[in-house]
Amino acid sequence: GAVCGVTYLPRGAAGDIEIAARDVLLEAGGQLVSRAEFQADAGTVTLALERDLTIRGVAADGNRSGVLVNAVGSGDQGAIDLRLPKGTLRMDDLGVIVIENGEASLATGTPGSIVIEASALEMAGNARIDSSTRGAGAGGDILLTIANHATLRGTTDPLEFTGITSLSQPGSTGNAGTITLAARNVAVFDGAEISARPVGTGALGDAGNLRLQVVDDLVMRSGTLSTESEVAAGGNIDVAVGGLVDLANSSITTSVTGGTSPGGDITISPFSKAVILENSRIVARADEGAGGNILIATNALLRDTSSIISASSNSGVDGTEVINSLQGEINVFSPELPVEPVDAASLL
């Protein structure tokens, strides 16, 4: 639960934290913090590690373990720079890496950033990497470069989920930032989420953009990629996968559920080995505005009858759906086979 922190000077900026070590463990509410109030800018937390960074647990007072940089007043939100090119970033049990703008943030302010370089990323237990804005300032960008696998797993409810997020919080007018994730393999399981979006009708900023660059496979099981918005414009989702795009009970959405704002675009390109959809959705939809566009380029598209690919608008102009599949589209039907009940007593 120990805290290493630097805070604002009334007319200056919050200081920086720099750590060079073999391993770093933050647990039971342990934190690295750079915080600014009034007009001051938040600082930068920099970690250069030979091996692993582990963030997990909550203190008795409810404070989460993590790296936190925030500007409570009108200053800029600062930055987090984590470099462990030979190590694993492990986050569990509500651990967080967060930069945040306050309610007084200015539209003219400079967005912050989270930059992470690691050999592997493993997130579970409602852990979160997040860049949020609560005011007029834009949310910062998140850039993750993972040499091997990035795995996100788990959720308990809509407000608590394992995820990488750039959010416009209720009451804000600033836009969400862009999330870029480059990895060899990406897995999003059990309610985990990667999203750049407004939260609730009180958030008026546009959704951010998602960019995934995956060398091998993107696998989603009850997972979400989203720039979905209730009233503001939807962001774009760009996915480049060299292997399989394999979705089951999952969704990729840029929808706008209300108002006149347009939906964002979804691009799955260049050619993946296959796009496989099982009870899943790829949707770019709008309400009164124009629907977004969908482009899928793959060697083969396989989807079952419960899966949806849709670019539409409730009362505006529908978007376009372009599917460029070298092997064509294969509709997978899974009818229920008749099963005669077995008389267990006779078998016994």
C-alpha positions as CSV (number, residue, x, y, z in Angstrom):
1,G,0.0,0.0,0.0
2,A,3.0,2.4,-0.1
3,V,2.7,5.4,-2.4
4,C,5.5,7.2,-4.2
5,G,4.0,10.5,-5.4
6,V,4.8,14.0,-6.7
7,T,2.2,16.7,-6.7
8,Y,1.7,20.2,-8.2
9,L,3.4,23.5,-7.3
10,P,0.8,26.2,-7.3
11,R,2.4,28.0,-10.2
12,G,4.4,25.2,-11.7
13,A,3.8,21.6,-12.7
14,A,3.8,18.3,-11.0
15,G,7.2,16.5,-10.9
16,D,8.2,13.4,-12.7
17,I,9.0,9.9,-11.4
18,E,11.7,7.8,-13.0
19,I,12.5,4.3,-12.0
20,A,15.1,1.9,-13.4
21,A,15.0,-1.6,-11.9
22,R,15.0,-5.3,-12.6
23,D,11.4,-5.8,-11.4
24,V,8.6,-3.6,-10.0
25,L,5.7,-4.9,-7.9
26,L,2.8,-2.7,-6.9
27,E,0.2,-4.4,-4.7
28,A,-2.4,-3.9,-2.0
29,G,-2.9,-0.3,-3.1
30,G,0.7,0.5,-3.9
31,Q,0.9,3.5,-6.3
32,L,3.2,5.6,-8.4
33,V,1.4,9.0,-8.7
34,S,2.0,12.3,-10.5
35,R,-0.9,14.7,-9.7
36,A,-1.6,18.3,-10.6
37,E,-4.3,20.8,-9.5
38,F,-5.3,24.4,-10.4
39,Q,-3.5,25.4,-13.7
40,A,-0.6,23.0,-13.3
41,D,0.3,20.2,-15.7
42,A,0.7,16.6,-14.5
43,G,4.1,15.1,-14.8
44,T,5.5,11.9,-16.4
45,V,6.0,8.5,-14.8
46,T,8.8,6.6,-16.5
47,L,9.8,3.0,-15.8
48,A,12.7,1.2,-17.5
49,L,12.7,-2.4,-16.4
50,E,14.9,-5.4,-17.2
51,R,12.1,-7.9,-16.4
52,D,8.5,-7.7,-15.2
53,L,6.0,-5.2,-13.9
54,T,3.2,-6.6,-11.8
55,I,0.2,-4.5,-10.6
56,R,-2.5,-6.0,-8.5
57,G,-4.7,-5.6,-5.5
58,V,-6.6,-2.9,-3.5
59,A,-5.8,-1.2,-0.2
60,A,-8.2,-1.3,2.8
61,D,-9.3,2.3,1.9
62,G,-10.3,1.1,-1.6
63,N,-7.3,2.7,-3.4
64,R,-6.2,0.5,-6.3
65,S,-2.7,-0.5,-7.0
66,G,-1.3,1.3,-10.1
67,V,0.4,4.0,-12.0
68,L,-1.7,7.2,-12.0
69,V,-1.1,10.5,-13.6
70,N,-3.9,13.1,-13.5
71,A,-4.6,16.8,-13.8
72,V,-7.5,17.7,-11.5
73,G,-7.6,21.3,-12.6
74,S,-7.1,22.9,-16.1
75,G,-3.6,21.6,-16.8
76,D,-2.6,18.9,-19.2
77,Q,-2.9,15.3,-18.1
78,G,0.7,14.2,-18.3
79,A,2.1,10.9,-19.5
80,I,3.1,7.3,-18.6
81,D,6.1,5.6,-20.3
82,L,6.7,1.9,-19.4
83,R,9.6,0.1,-21.1
84,L,10.1,-3.6,-20.3
85,P,11.0,-5.1,-23.7
86,K,12.2,-8.4,-22.2
87,G,9.5,-8.6,-19.5
88,T,5.8,-9.2,-18.9
89,L,3.3,-6.6,-17.8
90,R,0.9,-8.4,-15.5
91,M,-2.2,-6.7,-14.2
92,D,-4.8,-8.4,-12.0
93,D,-7.3,-7.7,-9.1
94,L,-8.3,-4.2,-10.1
95,G,-4.8,-3.0,-10.9
96,V,-4.7,0.2,-13.0
97,I,-2.6,2.3,-15.3
98,V,-4.4,5.6,-15.7
99,I,-4.0,9.1,-17.1
100,E,-6.9,11.5,-16.7
101,N,-8.1,15.1,-17.4
102,G,-10.2,16.9,-14.8
103,E,-13.5,18.6,-15.3
104,A,-11.8,22.0,-15.7
105,S,-9.5,20.7,-18.6
106,L,-9.4,23.0,-21.6
107,A,-10.1,22.1,-25.2
108,T,-6.8,23.8,-26.1
109,G,-4.8,21.6,-23.8
110,T,-2.2,19.0,-24.9
111,P,-3.5,15.4,-24.6
112,G,-1.3,13.1,-22.6
113,S,-0.2,9.6,-23.5
114,I,0.4,6.1,-22.3
115,V,3.3,4.3,-24.0
116,I,4.0,0.7,-23.1
117,E,6.6,-1.6,-24.6
118,A,6.7,-5.2,-23.3
119,S,7.4,-8.8,-24.3
120,A,3.9,-9.9,-23.2
121,L,0.8,-8.3,-21.7
122,E,-1.5,-10.3,-19.3
123,M,-4.6,-8.6,-17.9
124,A,-7.4,-10.1,-15.7
125,G,-9.5,-9.4,-12.7
126,N,-11.0,-6.1,-13.9
127,A,-7.6,-4.6,-14.4
128,R,-7.6,-1.5,-16.6
129,I,-5.3,0.6,-18.8
130,D,-7.2,3.8,-19.2
131,S,-7.0,7.3,-20.6
132,S,-10.0,9.4,-19.7
133,T,-11.3,12.9,-20.0
134,R,-13.8,14.5,-17.7
135,G,-13.8,18.0,-19.2
136,A,-13.2,19.8,-22.6
137,G,-9.7,18.5,-23.0
138,A,-9.2,15.5,-25.3
139,G,-8.3,12.1,-23.9
140,G,-4.8,11.0,-24.3
141,D,-3.6,8.3,-26.7
142,I,-2.6,4.8,-25.7
143,L,0.2,3.0,-27.6
144,L,1.1,-0.6,-26.8
145,T,3.8,-2.5,-28.5
146,I,3.8,-6.2,-27.4
147,A,6.4,-8.5,-28.9
148,N,4.5,-11.7,-28.2
149,H,0.9,-12.2,-26.8
150,A,-1.5,-9.7,-25.4
151,T,-4.3,-11.4,-23.3
152,L,-7.3,-9.7,-21.7
153,R,-9.7,-11.8,-19.6
154,G,-12.7,-11.2,-17.4
155,T,-15.5,-8.9,-16.2
156,T,-18.0,-8.7,-13.3
157,D,-20.4,-6.1,-14.5
158,P,-20.6,-3.2,-17.1
159,L,-18.7,-0.8,-14.8
160,E,-16.0,-3.3,-13.9
161,F,-14.3,-5.2,-16.7
162,T,-10.8,-6.0,-17.8
163,G,-9.9,-3.6,-20.6
164,I,-7.8,-1.1,-22.5
165,T,-10.0,2.0,-22.7
166,S,-9.9,5.7,-23.7
167,L,-13.2,7.1,-22.4
168,S,-15.1,10.4,-22.4
169,Q,-16.7,10.4,-19.0
170,P,-20.2,11.8,-18.2
171,G,-20.2,15.6,-18.3
172,S,-17.2,15.8,-20.7
173,T,-17.1,17.5,-24.1
174,G,-13.5,16.3,-25.0
175,N,-13.0,13.5,-27.5
176,A,-11.7,10.1,-26.5
177,G,-8.2,9.3,-27.6
178,T,-6.8,6.7,-30.0
179,I,-5.8,3.2,-28.9
180,T,-3.1,1.4,-30.9
181,L,-2.2,-2.2,-30.0
182,A,0.5,-4.0,-31.9
183,A,1.2,-7.6,-30.9
184,R,2.0,-11.1,-32.3
185,N,-1.3,-12.5,-30.9
186,V,-4.2,-10.8,-29.3
187,A,-6.9,-12.6,-27.2
188,V,-10.0,-10.9,-25.7
189,F,-12.0,-13.3,-23.4
190,D,-14.8,-13.5,-20.9
191,G,-16.3,-9.9,-21.2
192,A,-13.0,-8.1,-21.6
193,E,-13.0,-5.0,-23.8
194,I,-10.8,-2.7,-25.9
195,S,-12.8,0.5,-26.4
196,A,-12.4,4.2,-27.2
197,R,-15.8,5.8,-26.6
198,P,-18.0,8.2,-24.6
199,V,-19.7,6.8,-21.5
200,G,-23.4,7.6,-21.1
201,T,-25.6,10.4,-22.6
202,G,-23.8,13.1,-20.6
203,A,-20.6,12.5,-22.5
204,L,-20.6,14.8,-25.6
205,G,-17.2,14.1,-27.0
206,D,-16.6,11.9,-30.1
207,A,-15.5,8.3,-29.7
208,G,-11.8,7.7,-30.4
209,N,-10.2,5.3,-32.8
210,L,-9.0,1.7,-32.4
211,R,-6.0,0.3,-34.4
212,L,-5.0,-3.3,-34.0
213,Q,-1.9,-4.7,-35.7
214,V,-1.7,-8.4,-35.1
215,V,1.0,-10.6,-36.7
216,D,-0.7,-13.9,-36.2
217,D,-4.3,-14.3,-34.7
218,L,-7.0,-12.2,-33.1
219,V,-9.2,-14.5,-31.0
220,M,-12.3,-13.2,-29.2
221,R,-14.5,-15.2,-26.9
222,S,-17.3,-13.0,-25.4
223,G,-15.1,-10.0,-26.0
224,T,-15.6,-6.5,-27.4
225,L,-13.9,-4.0,-29.6
226,S,-15.9,-0.8,-29.5
227,T,-16.1,2.8,-30.4
228,E,-19.9,2.8,-29.8
229,S,-21.5,6.0,-28.7
230,E,-25.0,7.0,-27.5
231,V,-25.1,10.5,-29.1
232,A,-21.6,11.6,-30.3
233,A,-19.8,10.4,-33.5
234,G,-18.5,6.9,-33.6
235,G,-14.8,6.3,-34.1
236,N,-13.1,4.1,-36.6
237,I,-11.8,0.6,-36.0
238,D,-8.9,-0.6,-38.2
239,V,-7.8,-4.2,-37.8
240,A,-4.8,-5.7,-39.6
241,V,-4.3,-9.5,-38.9
242,G,-1.9,-11.8,-40.6
243,G,-3.6,-15.0,-39.4
244,L,-7.2,-15.7,-38.2
245,V,-9.8,-13.3,-37.1
246,D,-11.8,-15.7,-34.9
247,L,-14.8,-14.4,-33.0
248,A,-17.3,-16.3,-30.9
249,N,-20.1,-14.5,-29.0
250,S,-18.2,-11.3,-29.6
251,S,-18.6,-7.9,-31.2
252,I,-16.8,-5.3,-33.2
253,T,-19.0,-2.1,-33.2
254,T,-18.8,1.6,-34.1
255,S,-22.4,2.3,-33.6
256,V,-24.1,5.5,-32.7
257,T,-27.4,4.7,-30.9
258,G,-29.0,8.2,-30.8
259,G,-28.8,11.6,-32.4
260,T,-27.6,12.8,-35.8
261,S,-23.9,11.8,-35.6
262,P,-22.5,9.4,-38.1
263,G,-21.2,5.9,-37.3
264,G,-17.6,5.1,-37.6
265,D,-16.0,2.8,-40.2
266,I,-14.7,-0.8,-39.6
267,T,-11.8,-2.0,-41.7
268,I,-10.4,-5.6,-41.5
269,S,-7.6,-5.4,-44.0
270,P,-5.2,-6.4,-45.6
271,F,-5.9,-10.1,-46.3
272,S,-6.2,-12.3,-43.2
273,K,-6.2,-16.1,-43.6
274,A,-9.8,-16.2,-42.5
275,V,-12.5,-14.3,-40.7
276,I,-14.6,-16.7,-38.6
277,L,-17.9,-15.5,-37.0
278,E,-19.9,-17.6,-34.5
279,N,-22.9,-15.8,-32.9
280,S,-20.9,-12.5,-33.4
281,R,-21.5,-9.0,-34.8
282,I,-19.5,-6.6,-36.9
283,V,-21.7,-3.5,-36.9
284,A,-21.3,0.1,-38.1
285,R,-24.7,1.6,-37.4
286,A,-26.2,5.1,-36.8
287,D,-29.5,6.5,-35.7
288,E,-30.3,9.6,-37.7
289,G,-26.9,10.1,-39.1
290,A,-25.2,8.2,-41.9
291,G,-24.1,4.6,-41.1
292,G,-20.5,3.8,-41.1
293,N,-18.8,1.6,-43.8
294,I,-17.4,-1.9,-43.4
295,L,-14.5,-3.3,-45.4
296,I,-13.4,-6.9,-44.9
297,A,-10.5,-8.4,-46.9
298,T,-9.8,-12.0,-46.2
299,N,-9.0,-15.3,-47.9
300,A,-12.2,-16.8,-46.6
301,L,-15.2,-15.6,-44.6
302,L,-17.1,-18.1,-42.5
303,R,-20.1,-17.2,-40.5
304,D,-23.0,-18.9,-39.0
305,T,-26.7,-17.9,-39.3
306,S,-26.7,-16.0,-36.0
307,S,-23.8,-13.7,-36.9
308,I,-24.3,-10.2,-38.4
309,I,-22.3,-7.9,-40.6
310,S,-24.2,-4.6,-40.9
311,A,-23.6,-1.0,-42.0
312,S,-26.9,0.8,-41.6
313,S,-28.8,3.8,-40.2
314,N,-32.2,3.8,-38.6
315,S,-33.4,6.9,-40.5
316,G,-30.3,8.2,-42.3
317,V,-28.2,7.0,-45.2
318,D,-27.0,3.4,-44.8
319,G,-23.3,2.7,-45.0
320,T,-21.7,0.2,-47.4
321,E,-20.5,-3.3,-46.7
322,V,-17.6,-4.5,-48.9
323,I,-16.5,-8.1,-48.4
324,N,-13.5,-9.1,-50.5
325,S,-13.0,-12.8,-50.0
326,L,-10.8,-14.8,-52.3
327,Q,-12.4,-18.1,-51.4
328,G,-15.9,-16.6,-51.2
329,E,-18.3,-16.4,-48.2
330,I,-19.2,-19.7,-46.5
331,N,-22.4,-19.7,-44.5
332,V,-22.2,-22.3,-41.8
333,F,-25.5,-23.8,-40.8
334,S,-25.8,-25.7,-37.6
335,P,-29.3,-27.2,-37.5
336,E,-30.3,-29.2,-34.4
337,L,-30.1,-32.9,-35.1
338,P,-33.0,-35.1,-33.9
339,V,-32.0,-36.9,-30.7
340,E,-33.9,-39.9,-29.4
341,P,-33.9,-40.0,-25.7
342,V,-32.0,-43.0,-24.2
343,D,-33.7,-45.3,-21.7
344,A,-31.0,-45.3,-19.0
345,A,-32.8,-48.0,-17.0
346,S,-32.5,-50.5,-19.9
347,L,-28.8,-49.7,-20.3
348,L,-28.2,-50.3,-16.6
